């Protein structure tokens, strides 16, 4: 136990945060025995997607739907693109949970399929082609940036436009 506390103090002492206003980048550096480590945080890419599946969370959030699956347009259909678990406030989580309870179409164990009405802006760090996903695309570190109450399902992004983000 003492070793863990010592490691935490050492980590806190050796951590240095910096924000460069000119480049608008946040850097996090760590001092180690072998030199400095730098972690560069970049501005995330974003897409607009619609909520199609929800599942209840765990722990203090076990009474609320907090695990979400999102879809984008593929022609006239919707195709799943990402799952996200973070980014909403407690108040927004309660609103989404009420929506899921009222608008659940199907149940698959703990998962609820909902009417595709709620649009969210999803942020992510990277994107690539994937054979595992129905959309053919995998997002790296997806998270909810904000709830887009000003947008409708007709205004979400198309998978072909999203594939153009891959470099």
N, C-alpha and C positions, 0 to 999 in steps of 0.2 A: 504494500500500500504506500509506503514511504517513497519507493522508487517511482510510482505513478505520479505522486505530487511533485517530486523533484523534476520529472520529465515535463510536466505541465508548466512549472515555473521557468524551466530552461526554454521551452517553446515560446512562452510569452515574452521573455527577455530578448530572444533572438529574432523576433518577428518585427519587420518594419513595413509599414504601409505608406504608399506614396500615390498621390493623384497628380498627374501632369495636365494642367488646364489647357495647355496649348494643343496637345494631341487628344485630349479627353480620354485618356487611358489610365486605368488604375493598375498599379503594380504592387505585388506582394512579394517581399523577399525574405529569405531565411538565412541566417548565418550558421554554417555548419563547420565541423572541423576541417573539411576539405574545401571550403570556400562558400561563396554566396550561391543561392538558388533563386531564380527569378520566375515568377508566374505572371504572365501578361493576360489581363482581362480585356477582351475586345467587346465592342458593342454587338449584341446578338442580332441575328436575322429574325424576321417575323413573318408570319402568315396569319390569315384569318380563316378559322375553321369552325365547324359546328359540332356541338355536343351530340353524340349518338348513343353512348353507353355510360352508365354510372354504377359504381359499386361502393358499398359502405366502407369507411376507413377502419382503423384499428385504434386501440387505446382510448384517449379522451374524445376521439372523433368517431367512435364506433356506432353512434346513433345517427350519423349524418353521411350522406353520399359525398365522398371526397376524392375518389379515384375515378378519373374521367378518361373516356376515349373520344377522340375527335376525328372528323372526316372532312374531306374537301371534295369538290366536284370533279367528276370524270365523265364528261359528256353530260348525260341527263341523270346519271347515278351519283351516289355518294360512295367514296372509298376511304376506309380507315387509314389515317396517316400517323397518329401518335397517341400515346397515353401521357397524361400529366397529373401530378398529385399536389402541386404547390402553386401558390400565387394569388389565391383568393383570401379575402378577409373572413373572419368568423361570420360576420353578417351576410356576406355574399354566399358563403357555404350553406347557411340556413335557407337563403332564398332558392338556391339551386336544389337543395334537398326537398323543399316544398314543391318545386316544379317537377322533380322526378317522381315524387309520390303521386301527384295529380296526373302526370302525363306518361306514365309507364305503359308501353305497348306490349312488351313481352318480358318474361322472366327466364333467365338461364342460371339456376342456382342463385348466387348472390348478385348477379349482374342484371341490371334493368336496361332494356332498350327504351329510349325516349323519343318523342317526336322531335325531329331535327329543327329546332327553333332558336336555341340559344347560341349566339355567335361569340367566340372568344379570340383574342389575339394571342397566338402561341409564339413564344420566343425560343430560339435554339442556337447552339454554338456552331453546329456543322450539319451538313447534309450529304448524303451519298446514295447511290443506287443500291437496292437490296432485293434479293430473290426471296427473302423470307416474308416480306410484307406485301399485302395485296396491292398497295399503291405503287410498289416498285421503288419506293423511296424510304430511307431511314433518316430520322432526325436525331441529332446528338444533343443530349441534355435538354429535352423539351420541358417547358414550364409555361404556366399561364401568366401572361403579362398583364392583361386586363380583359374585363368583360365588355364586349362591344354592343351595348344596348342600342346604339345608333345604327346598327347594320342588320340586314335581314339575311336569310339563307341564300337568297339570290346573289348576294354581294360577296360570298366567300370566295377564296382563291381556287383556281383550277389546277389540277395536278400537272398539266402540261406546262403551265407557267412556273410552277414550283420546281419542276425538273430543270428548268433553265438556270436555276440558282446553282446547280452543281457545276463545279469547275474542274 
